[in-house]
Amino acid sequence: MRQPALIVIDMLNDFLSNWPVPAKQRLLSSVNDLITTRRRHDRPVIWVRQEFEPDLRDAYPEMARKGIRITIRGTGGSRSRPV
């Protein structure tokens, strides 16, 4: 039997650092509750995170052109938020 998976995408510091603390706490708490429920019922959870090389050679063309530096490998911004 196939089971649907929960896919958690880009829960990274760079995307959440500017959120107001109460909103960020609600989001992280909700995601954590959902993950806990899935695991308790032995259901799959897949984590996806994107990061780019420091020289942006693998970034989207617009990012490289504009020098947008988010989720850069090895930086604190590319680390996952604890959930």
Backbone atoms as SQL, in Angstrom:
CREATE TABLE atoms (id INTEGER PRIMARY KEY, chain TEXT, resi INTEGER, resn TEXT, atom TEXT, x REAL, y REAL, z REAL);
INSERT INTO atoms VALUES
  (1, 'A', 1, 'MET', 'N', 0.843, -1.182, 0.000),
  (2, 'A', 1, 'MET', 'CA', 0.000, 0.000, 0.000),
  (3, 'A', 1, 'MET', 'C', 0.889, 1.246, 0.000),
  (4, 'A', 2, 'ARG', 'N', 0.540, 2.195, -0.806),
  (5, 'A', 2, 'ARG', 'CA', 1.275, 3.458, -0.841),
  (6, 'A', 2, 'ARG', 'C', 0.812, 4.359, 0.292),
  (7, 'A', 3, 'GLN', 'N', 1.783, 5.116, 0.827),
  (8, 'A', 3, 'GLN', 'CA', 1.471, 6.078, 1.877),
  (9, 'A', 3, 'GLN', 'C', 1.881, 7.463, 1.406),
  (10, 'A', 4, 'PRO', 'N', 1.030, 8.432, 1.577),
  (11, 'A', 4, 'PRO', 'CA', 1.462, 9.786, 1.232),
  (12, 'A', 4, 'PRO', 'C', 2.540, 10.246, 2.198),
  (13, 'A', 5, 'ALA', 'N', 3.498, 10.980, 1.678),
  (14, 'A', 5, 'ALA', 'CA', 4.584, 11.500, 2.500),
  (15, 'A', 5, 'ALA', 'C', 4.337, 12.972, 2.817),
  (16, 'A', 6, 'LEU', 'N', 4.800, 13.385, 3.975),
  (17, 'A', 6, 'LEU', 'CA', 4.832, 14.801, 4.319),
  (18, 'A', 6, 'LEU', 'C', 6.167, 15.329, 3.819),
  (19, 'A', 7, 'ILE', 'N', 6.142, 16.390, 3.009),
  (20, 'A', 7, 'ILE', 'CA', 7.371, 16.997, 2.510),
  (21, 'A', 7, 'ILE', 'C', 7.515, 18.362, 3.167),
  (22, 'A', 8, 'VAL', 'N', 8.606, 18.547, 3.900),
  (23, 'A', 8, 'VAL', 'CA', 8.895, 19.803, 4.588),
  (24, 'A', 8, 'VAL', 'C', 9.983, 20.503, 3.778),
  (25, 'A', 9, 'ILE', 'N', 9.679, 21.686, 3.263),
  (26, 'A', 9, 'ILE', 'CA', 10.568, 22.372, 2.329),
  (27, 'A', 9, 'ILE', 'C', 11.095, 23.678, 2.919),
  (28, 'A', 10, 'ASP', 'N', 12.433, 23.816, 2.861),
  (29, 'A', 10, 'ASP', 'CA', 13.130, 25.073, 3.144),
  (30, 'A', 10, 'ASP', 'C', 12.780, 25.728, 4.475),
  (31, 'A', 11, 'MET', 'N', 12.825, 24.972, 5.540),
  (32, 'A', 11, 'MET', 'CA', 12.678, 25.557, 6.870),
  (33, 'A', 11, 'MET', 'C', 14.067, 26.063, 7.285),
  (34, 'A', 12, 'LEU', 'N', 14.537, 27.080, 6.582),
  (35, 'A', 12, 'LEU', 'CA', 15.901, 27.570, 6.733),
  (36, 'A', 12, 'LEU', 'C', 15.924, 28.946, 7.392),
  (37, 'A', 13, 'ASN', 'N', 17.027, 29.206, 8.094),
  (38, 'A', 13, 'ASN', 'CA', 17.190, 30.477, 8.794),
  (39, 'A', 13, 'ASN', 'C', 16.975, 31.684, 7.889),
  (40, 'A', 14, 'ASP', 'N', 17.550, 31.664, 6.672),
  (41, 'A', 14, 'ASP', 'CA', 17.418, 32.824, 5.787),
  (42, 'A', 14, 'ASP', 'C', 15.964, 33.152, 5.467),
  (43, 'A', 15, 'PHE', 'N', 15.110, 32.161, 5.428),
  (44, 'A', 15, 'PHE', 'CA', 13.713, 32.411, 5.100),
  (45, 'A', 15, 'PHE', 'C', 12.878, 32.790, 6.320),
  (46, 'A', 16, 'LEU', 'N', 13.340, 32.445, 7.500),
  (47, 'A', 16, 'LEU', 'CA', 12.532, 32.675, 8.704),
  (48, 'A', 16, 'LEU', 'C', 13.107, 33.730, 9.644),
  (49, 'A', 17, 'SER', 'N', 14.312, 34.189, 9.396),
  (50, 'A', 17, 'SER', 'CA', 14.964, 35.089, 10.352),
  (51, 'A', 17, 'SER', 'C', 14.236, 36.422, 10.528),
  (52, 'A', 18, 'ASN', 'N', 13.540, 36.899, 9.508),
  (53, 'A', 18, 'ASN', 'CA', 12.852, 38.189, 9.607),
  (54, 'A', 18, 'ASN', 'C', 11.395, 38.080, 10.037),
  (55, 'A', 19, 'TRP', 'N', 10.939, 36.868, 10.286),
  (56, 'A', 19, 'TRP', 'CA', 9.562, 36.697, 10.754),
  (57, 'A', 19, 'TRP', 'C', 9.428, 37.245, 12.169),
  (58, 'A', 20, 'PRO', 'N', 8.296, 37.804, 12.510),
  (59, 'A', 20, 'PRO', 'CA', 8.065, 38.178, 13.911),
  (60, 'A', 20, 'PRO', 'C', 8.135, 36.916, 14.778),
  (61, 'A', 21, 'VAL', 'N', 8.714, 37.044, 15.944),
  (62, 'A', 21, 'VAL', 'CA', 8.925, 35.884, 16.814),
  (63, 'A', 21, 'VAL', 'C', 7.644, 35.095, 17.074),
  (64, 'A', 22, 'PRO', 'N', 6.529, 35.736, 17.414),
  (65, 'A', 22, 'PRO', 'CA', 5.317, 34.933, 17.677),
  (66, 'A', 22, 'PRO', 'C', 4.881, 34.114, 16.451),
  (67, 'A', 23, 'ALA', 'N', 4.943, 34.713, 15.278),
  (68, 'A', 23, 'ALA', 'CA', 4.542, 33.995, 14.059),
  (69, 'A', 23, 'ALA', 'C', 5.498, 32.842, 13.776),
  (70, 'A', 24, 'LYS', 'N', 6.783, 33.083, 13.957),
  (71, 'A', 24, 'LYS', 'CA', 7.783, 32.033, 13.737),
  (72, 'A', 24, 'LYS', 'C', 7.578, 30.888, 14.724),
  (73, 'A', 25, 'GLN', 'N', 7.316, 31.210, 15.966),
  (74, 'A', 25, 'GLN', 'CA', 7.083, 30.169, 16.970),
  (75, 'A', 25, 'GLN', 'C', 5.841, 29.347, 16.644),
  (76, 'A', 26, 'ARG', 'N', 4.777, 30.012, 16.179),
  (77, 'A', 26, 'ARG', 'CA', 3.561, 29.285, 15.791),
  (78, 'A', 26, 'ARG', 'C', 3.824, 28.352, 14.623),
  (79, 'A', 27, 'LEU', 'N', 4.546, 28.851, 13.624),
  (80, 'A', 27, 'LEU', 'CA', 4.864, 28.017, 12.467),
  (81, 'A', 27, 'LEU', 'C', 5.691, 26.811, 12.873),
  (82, 'A', 28, 'LEU', 'N', 6.768, 27.038, 13.618),
  (83, 'A', 28, 'LEU', 'CA', 7.642, 25.937, 14.024),
  (84, 'A', 28, 'LEU', 'C', 6.895, 24.942, 14.912),
  (85, 'A', 29, 'SER', 'N', 6.062, 25.436, 15.794),
  (86, 'A', 29, 'SER', 'CA', 5.287, 24.546, 16.655),
  (87, 'A', 29, 'SER', 'C', 4.324, 23.701, 15.826),
  (88, 'A', 30, 'SER', 'N', 3.671, 24.319, 14.864),
  (89, 'A', 30, 'SER', 'CA', 2.724, 23.589, 14.019),
  (90, 'A', 30, 'SER', 'C', 3.427, 22.530, 13.174),
  (91, 'A', 31, 'VAL', 'N', 4.556, 22.897, 12.588),
  (92, 'A', 31, 'VAL', 'CA', 5.327, 21.932, 11.788),
  (93, 'A', 31, 'VAL', 'C', 5.804, 20.791, 12.678),
  (94, 'A', 32, 'ASN', 'N', 6.288, 21.130, 13.867),
  (95, 'A', 32, 'ASN', 'CA', 6.762, 20.107, 14.790),
  (96, 'A', 32, 'ASN', 'C', 5.634, 19.152, 15.180),
  (97, 'A', 33, 'ASP', 'N', 4.465, 19.692, 15.467),
  (98, 'A', 33, 'ASP', 'CA', 3.320, 18.848, 15.821),
  (99, 'A', 33, 'ASP', 'C', 2.949, 17.912, 14.671),
  (100, 'A', 34, 'LEU', 'N', 2.952, 18.442, 13.470),
  (101, 'A', 34, 'LEU', 'CA', 2.620, 17.635, 12.296),
  (102, 'A', 34, 'LEU', 'C', 3.641, 16.515, 12.087),
  (103, 'A', 35, 'ILE', 'N', 4.906, 16.840, 12.216),
  (104, 'A', 35, 'ILE', 'CA', 5.969, 15.835, 12.061),
  (105, 'A', 35, 'ILE', 'C', 5.864, 14.772, 13.146),
  (106, 'A', 36, 'THR', 'N', 5.630, 15.195, 14.373),
  (107, 'A', 36, 'THR', 'CA', 5.495, 14.251, 15.483),
  (108, 'A', 36, 'THR', 'C', 4.343, 13.284, 15.233),
  (109, 'A', 37, 'THR', 'N', 3.215, 13.815, 14.766),
  (110, 'A', 37, 'THR', 'CA', 2.064, 12.960, 14.475),
  (111, 'A', 37, 'THR', 'C', 2.396, 11.971, 13.366),
  (112, 'A', 38, 'ARG', 'N', 3.029, 12.431, 12.312),
  (113, 'A', 38, 'ARG', 'CA', 3.391, 11.543, 11.200),
  (114, 'A', 38, 'ARG', 'C', 4.316, 10.423, 11.686),
  (115, 'A', 39, 'ARG', 'N', 5.311, 10.778, 12.460),
  (116, 'A', 39, 'ARG', 'CA', 6.268, 9.769, 12.941),
  (117, 'A', 39, 'ARG', 'C', 5.609, 8.799, 13.913),
  (118, 'A', 40, 'ARG', 'N', 4.721, 9.302, 14.744),
  (119, 'A', 40, 'ARG', 'CA', 4.033, 8.439, 15.702),
  (120, 'A', 40, 'ARG', 'C', 3.236, 7.355, 14.983),
  (121, 'A', 41, 'HIS', 'N', 2.752, 7.674, 13.795),
  (122, 'A', 41, 'HIS', 'CA', 1.974, 6.718, 13.006),
  (123, 'A', 41, 'HIS', 'C', 2.815, 6.053, 11.916),
  (124, 'A', 42, 'ASP', 'N', 4.143, 6.155, 12.087),
  (125, 'A', 42, 'ASP', 'CA', 5.088, 5.514, 11.174),
  (126, 'A', 42, 'ASP', 'C', 4.842, 5.911, 9.717),
  (127, 'A', 43, 'ARG', 'N', 4.627, 7.190, 9.510),
  (128, 'A', 43, 'ARG', 'CA', 4.404, 7.734, 8.172),
  (129, 'A', 43, 'ARG', 'C', 5.658, 8.491, 7.731),
  (130, 'A', 44, 'PRO', 'N', 5.934, 8.481, 6.435),
  (131, 'A', 44, 'PRO', 'CA', 7.175, 9.101, 5.958),
  (132, 'A', 44, 'PRO', 'C', 7.165, 10.626, 6.027),
  (133, 'A', 45, 'VAL', 'N', 8.328, 11.182, 6.387),
  (134, 'A', 45, 'VAL', 'CA', 8.573, 12.622, 6.386),
  (135, 'A', 45, 'VAL', 'C', 9.831, 12.836, 5.548),
  (136, 'A', 46, 'ILE', 'N', 9.729, 13.711, 4.564),
  (137, 'A', 46, 'ILE', 'CA', 10.862, 14.007, 3.689),
  (138, 'A', 46, 'ILE', 'C', 11.239, 15.466, 3.885),
  (139, 'A', 47, 'TRP', 'N', 12.517, 15.699, 4.165),
  (140, 'A', 47, 'TRP', 'CA', 13.023, 17.055, 4.357),
  (141, 'A', 47, 'TRP', 'C', 13.737, 17.497, 3.088),
  (142, 'A', 48, 'VAL', 'N', 13.400, 18.681, 2.605),
  (143, 'A', 48, 'VAL', 'CA', 14.046, 19.245, 1.422),
  (144, 'A', 48, 'VAL', 'C', 14.597, 20.610, 1.807),
  (145, 'A', 49, 'ARG', 'N', 15.851, 20.818, 1.456),
  (146, 'A', 49, 'ARG', 'CA', 16.438, 22.139, 1.689),
  (147, 'A', 49, 'ARG', 'C', 17.322, 22.477, 0.513),
  (148, 'A', 50, 'GLN', 'N', 17.340, 23.716, 0.160),
  (149, 'A', 50, 'GLN', 'CA', 18.135, 24.163, -0.975),
  (150, 'A', 50, 'GLN', 'C', 19.231, 25.088, -0.478),
  (151, 'A', 51, 'GLU', 'N', 20.417, 24.882, -1.006),
  (152, 'A', 51, 'GLU', 'CA', 21.492, 25.806, -0.712),
  (153, 'A', 51, 'GLU', 'C', 22.317, 25.990, -1.976),
  (154, 'A', 52, 'PHE', 'N', 22.982, 27.117, -2.036),
  (155, 'A', 52, 'PHE', 'CA', 23.758, 27.477, -3.211),
  (156, 'A', 52, 'PHE', 'C', 25.232, 27.593, -2.858),
  (157, 'A', 53, 'GLU', 'N', 26.064, 27.425, -3.862),
  (158, 'A', 53, 'GLU', 'CA', 27.510, 27.591, -3.683),
  (159, 'A', 53, 'GLU', 'C', 27.818, 29.060, -3.397),
  (160, 'A', 54, 'PRO', 'N', 28.880, 29.326, -2.634),
  (161, 'A', 54, 'PRO', 'CA', 29.218, 30.721, -2.300),
  (162, 'A', 54, 'PRO', 'C', 29.435, 31.618, -3.519),
  (163, 'A', 55, 'ASP', 'N', 29.915, 31.064, -4.625),
  (164, 'A', 55, 'ASP', 'CA', 30.136, 31.896, -5.821),
  (165, 'A', 55, 'ASP', 'C', 28.890, 31.999, -6.706),
  (166, 'A', 56, 'LEU', 'N', 27.779, 31.429, -6.254),
  (167, 'A', 56, 'LEU', 'CA', 26.476, 31.467, -6.934),
  (168, 'A', 56, 'LEU', 'C', 26.471, 30.781, -8.300),
  (169, 'A', 57, 'ARG', 'N', 27.450, 29.930, -8.576),
  (170, 'A', 57, 'ARG', 'CA', 27.499, 29.266, -9.887),
  (171, 'A', 57, 'ARG', 'C', 26.314, 28.331, -10.121),
  (172, 'A', 58, 'ASP', 'N', 25.671, 27.889, -9.053),
  (173, 'A', 58, 'ASP', 'CA', 24.523, 26.995, -9.206),
  (174, 'A', 58, 'ASP', 'C', 23.200, 27.679, -8.840),
  (175, 'A', 59, 'ALA', 'N', 23.247, 28.986, -8.676),
  (176, 'A', 59, 'ALA', 'CA', 22.037, 29.744, -8.317),
  (177, 'A', 59, 'ALA', 'C', 21.201, 30.024, -9.561),
  (178, 'A', 60, 'TYR', 'N', 19.978, 30.450, -9.316),
  (179, 'A', 60, 'TYR', 'CA', 19.119, 30.878, -10.414),
  (180, 'A', 60, 'TYR', 'C', 19.774, 32.082, -11.085),
  (181, 'A', 61, 'PRO', 'N', 19.612, 32.228, -12.397),
  (182, 'A', 61, 'PRO', 'CA', 20.257, 33.343, -13.103),
  (183, 'A', 61, 'PRO', 'C', 19.966, 34.710, -12.482),
  (184, 'A', 62, 'GLU', 'N', 18.724, 34.938, -12.066),
  (185, 'A', 62, 'GLU', 'CA', 18.385, 36.225, -11.463),
  (186, 'A', 62, 'GLU', 'C', 19.147, 36.451, -10.154),
  (187, 'A', 63, 'MET', 'N', 19.315, 35.404, -9.365),
  (188, 'A', 63, 'MET', 'CA', 20.068, 35.529, -8.114),
  (189, 'A', 63, 'MET', 'C', 21.506, 35.929, -8.402),
  (190, 'A', 64, 'ALA', 'N', 22.121, 35.243, -9.352),
  (191, 'A', 64, 'ALA', 'CA', 23.511, 35.548, -9.687),
  (192, 'A', 64, 'ALA', 'C', 23.623, 36.964, -10.245),
  (193, 'A', 65, 'ARG', 'N', 22.715, 37.335, -11.119),
  (194, 'A', 65, 'ARG', 'CA', 22.750, 38.657, -11.753),
  (195, 'A', 65, 'ARG', 'C', 22.586, 39.770, -10.717),
  (196, 'A', 66, 'LYS', 'N', 21.688, 39.567, -9.755),
  (197, 'A', 66, 'LYS', 'CA', 21.411, 40.596, -8.748),
  (198, 'A', 66, 'LYS', 'C', 22.254, 40.447, -7.486),
  (199, 'A', 67, 'GLY', 'N', 23.067, 39.389, -7.425),
  (200, 'A', 67, 'GLY', 'CA', 23.897, 39.176, -6.242),
  (201, 'A', 67, 'GLY', 'C', 23.086, 38.814, -5.007),
  (202, 'A', 68, 'ILE', 'N', 21.956, 38.162, -5.195),
  (203, 'A', 68, 'ILE', 'CA', 21.113, 37.752, -4.070),
  (204, 'A', 68, 'ILE', 'C', 21.771, 36.558, -3.392),
  (205, 'A', 69, 'ARG', 'N', 22.117, 36.725, -2.157),
  (206, 'A', 69, 'ARG', 'CA', 22.872, 35.697, -1.450),
  (207, 'A', 69, 'ARG', 'C', 22.049, 35.159, -0.281),
  (208, 'A', 70, 'ILE', 'N', 21.221, 34.172, -0.582),
  (209, 'A', 70, 'ILE', 'CA', 20.459, 33.498, 0.472),
  (210, 'A', 70, 'ILE', 'C', 20.740, 32.018, 0.394),
  (211, 'A', 71, 'THR', 'N', 20.631, 31.362, 1.516),
  (212, 'A', 71, 'THR', 'CA', 20.877, 29.924, 1.682),
  (213, 'A', 71, 'THR', 'C', 22.191, 29.505, 1.016),
  (214, 'A', 72, 'ILE', 'N', 23.253, 30.205, 1.366),
  (215, 'A', 72, 'ILE', 'CA', 24.587, 29.916, 0.836),
  (216, 'A', 72, 'ILE', 'C', 25.225, 28.817, 1.681),
  (217, 'A', 73, 'ARG', 'N', 25.734, 27.791, 0.982),
  (218, 'A', 73, 'ARG', 'CA', 26.359, 26.644, 1.658),
  (219, 'A', 73, 'ARG', 'C', 27.393, 27.127, 2.674),
  (220, 'A', 74, 'GLY', 'N', 27.318, 26.540, 3.864),
  (221, 'A', 74, 'GLY', 'CA', 28.282, 26.848, 4.917),
  (222, 'A', 74, 'GLY', 'C', 27.939, 28.065, 5.766),
  (223, 'A', 75, 'THR', 'N', 26.853, 28.761, 5.470),
  (224, 'A', 75, 'THR', 'CA', 26.483, 29.915, 6.260),
  (225, 'A', 75, 'THR', 'C', 25.365, 29.557, 7.231),
  (226, 'A', 76, 'GLY', 'N', 25.183, 30.373, 8.236),
  (227, 'A', 76, 'GLY', 'CA', 24.099, 30.152, 9.194),
  (228, 'A', 76, 'GLY', 'C', 22.732, 30.242, 8.546),
  (229, 'A', 77, 'GLY', 'N', 22.628, 31.006, 7.468),
  (230, 'A', 77, 'GLY', 'CA', 21.352, 31.140, 6.779),
  (231, 'A', 77, 'GLY', 'C', 20.887, 29.884, 6.081),
  (232, 'A', 78, 'SER', 'N', 21.819, 28.995, 5.756),
  (233, 'A', 78, 'SER', 'CA', 21.439, 27.755, 5.065),
  (234, 'A', 78, 'SER', 'C', 21.132, 26.624, 6.038),
  (235, 'A', 79, 'ARG', 'N', 21.271, 26.889, 7.326),
  (236, 'A', 79, 'ARG', 'CA', 20.965, 25.855, 8.321),
  (237, 'A', 79, 'ARG', 'C', 19.462, 25.777, 8.537),
  (238, 'A', 80, 'SER', 'N', 19.013, 24.573, 8.810),
  (239, 'A', 80, 'SER', 'CA', 17.584, 24.370, 9.075),
  (240, 'A', 80, 'SER', 'C', 17.208, 24.955, 10.414),
  (241, 'A', 81, 'ARG', 'N', 15.988, 25.462, 10.474),
  (242, 'A', 81, 'ARG', 'CA', 15.435, 25.919, 11.750),
  (243, 'A', 81, 'ARG', 'C', 15.111, 24.690, 12.568),
  (244, 'A', 82, 'PRO', 'N', 15.404, 24.722, 13.837),
  (245, 'A', 82, 'PRO', 'CA', 14.997, 23.581, 14.669),
  (246, 'A', 82, 'PRO', 'C', 13.481, 23.509, 14.752),
  (247, 'A', 83, 'VAL', 'N', 12.969, 22.344, 14.527),
  (248, 'A', 83, 'VAL', 'CA', 11.530, 22.152, 14.667),
  (249, 'A', 83, 'VAL', 'C', 11.266, 21.022, 15.630);
